[in-house]
Amino acid sequence: MATARQLEHAKTDLYEQDFLAWIDDQAQALRERQTGALDWENLREEIESMGRSQRNELKSRLRVLLMHLIKWHWQPEKRTASWTLTIKEQRAALADLLETSPSLKTGTPRIIPSVWTFARDAAATETGMGIDTFPESCPWDMDTHILADWWPE
């Protein structure tokens, strides 16, 4: 009979050697409520990582969306179908992300300032316009402007 230490080592080995097999093994243990078969430490790390990944996706998509909304607003003469598609794509992806993880939305007021700073700087770099052309803080509301079917004119 294997000791608890040997079982824990075997779970960690599987995690390091074959991640998919580890996932399948852990899912089976969860389905069967076999708590002793769970790799608690790596499960905790993976769950925390999933949360970070979702937050990072939210930030990334907001950066791209805001940069394109900035360009759309401050360079109307250069609007392209590509910009339109990028804005629509980012909005759709954000809607999907917020539908599956609505609690992400509660954190957006905290991240908008840093996301705006990045988008503003990226837009200045891409357009060649001075950074002072764009406001220091985001002038648009998340629900009525950024995520809505709204276009800055």
N, C-alpha and C positions, 0 to 999 in steps of 0.2 A: 504494500500500500504506500502510495506517494505521500510525502509530508507536505504540509501547507507551503513551506518554503520552496520545495521542488515544483509544486503546482504554479506558484507565483512566478518562478523563474521560467517555466515552460510558456506561460502566457506572455511574458515579456519577450521571450525569444521569438514567438510567433508574430508579435507586434512588429518586431524589428526585421524579421525575415520575409514575411508575406502579409502586408497590411490588409489586403482584401480577405485573405483567409481569417485573419484576426477579427475583422469586422463581422464576417459570417459567423464565426465562433461566438462572439459577444452577443450578436443578435439572437442566436439560438439560445444562449444562456438566459437572456432577458425574457424571451418568449416562454421559456420553461421555468422562469423564476428561480434559477439556480444561482443564488447570490455568491456562493462559494466559487463558482467558475468565472466570475466577473473579474476583469483586470481593472480594478477601481482607479488606480493612479492614471493609467493611460486613457481610460474612459473620461475621467475628469478633464484631462488635458485636451482631448479631442473635442469635447463639448465646449470648453472655453474657447478653443480655436475656431469652432464654428461660429460662435458669437462674434469674435473679432473679425472673422471673414465677412460676415453680413454687414457689420459696421463699416468696414473698409470698402465694401462694394457700394454702400450708400454714399460715402464720401466721394469715391471715384466717379460715380455716375453724376452726382451733383456738381462736381468740378467741371466735367465735360459739358453738362447742360448749361450751367451758368456762363461758362466761357462762350458758348455759342449764342446764348441769349444776349450777352454783352455785344458780341460782334453784330448780331442781327439789329440791335437797337442803335449802335453807334456807327455802323457802316451800312446803311440801308441800300446804298448804291452797289454794294458788292454781294448782296444776298444771292445765294445759290440753292439749287435743289439739294445739294449735298448738306448744306446747313439745315435745311428744312427736315431732311431725313434724320440727321443726327439728333436734332431737338426732339422729333417724334419718337425715335428709338430710345433715347434716354428717358423720356417721360414714360413710355410703355414699360421699360425695364424697372424703373422706380415704382410704378404702380404695382407691378407684379411682386417686387420685393416687399413693398409695404402691405400688400394683401396677405402674403404668407407670414410676414413678421410685423404686425401693426405696432408693436412696442418700439420699433425703430424710430417711428415718427416723433415720439416724445423727446428723443435726443437731438432732433434736428435744430432746434433753436440754439443749442450749444455749439454745434459744428458749423453752422452757416457762416459765422465770421471768418473762420480759418479757410473754409472752402471758398468763400468769396475772395479772400486775399489771394489765394492761388489762382482762381479763375481770372481775376482782374489783372494779375501780373502776366499770366499766360496770354490773355487777350492783347495786352499792351505789346508783348513780344511778337505775337503773330501778326498784329495789324500794323505795327510800327508807330502806333499812336502813343503819345505820352501817357504814362500811368495816371497822371492827374486829370486826364480826360474823363476817367471813370470815378464814380463816388467811392469813398473809402469804405462805406458799409453798403450792404445789399439793399437796394431800394424796393425790392419786390417781396411780397408776402408768399410764404410757402404754398398755401392752399389756393389762393385766388390768382396767383401769377405763375410761380415756378412749376407747380405740378398740374395746373389747369391747362385747358386748351386756349391759352392766352398768348398773344404775340406782342412784344414791345414794339411800339410804332414811334 
